[in-house]
Structure formats: C-alpha cells, structure tokens
C-alpha cells in the first residue's frame, strides 16, 4: 500500500511542481495518512544527507484499538512508511518504531533510515 501511495503521490507531485522527497512526504504523504483515518502523521525530521526521517503518529487506529503490548505494535504503519519512503527514495528503507501507544507511550514514533 505504501509503494502504491508513493507512486500516485509522485505523479501528483510532478503536477504540483514538487520534486524533493521530503516535501512530497510532508505535503502529500502525511495528508494521505490522515485522510484514510489511520491517525495523524507528522514528519518531525527529514534529511537527505545523511538520509534520516522521524515521524510521529498520533491517534493510531492500529495501536489504540490493539491490545496492550510490551513491544511496538504498528506492523501495518511501519510497512506503509517503509514502502512509501523506499519508493520515493529508490532504496530500501528500514523503519523502527521507537515509541508506541500500545506500550503506553503518548504516540507512535518511527525512525526511518537506509537498510544496511
């Protein structure tokens, strides 16, 4: 789903004159995530050199409706973000959830960087 969204957003971005992956993610990716009802995604940090992104999801449907857990719970969201960024950046991105609502954190936070 993340790859397909990124493909669509890449086409939209061309029409809008957006070329930078960070701007596409900020403007189109976060809006798409919110409009689906999956939660409120915010891109906290996005750098291209070195490549790194930090995103926060407030009110994640996945973690607010899932069971309490000791481990991060956002499998779907991690996959969406990984697919989206991997397509936009043309390289494999690893996404790790460092905070999770299901663990009792106030929101879910994801670190994104190239897979080693």
Secondary structure, DSSP 4 states (H G I P E B T S, - for coil): -HHHHHHHHHHHHHHHT---HHHHIIIIIHHHHHHTTS-EEEEEEEEETTEEEEEEEES-HHHHSSPP-SS---HHHHHHHHHHHHHHHTS-EEEEEEE-GGGT-SSEEEEEEE--
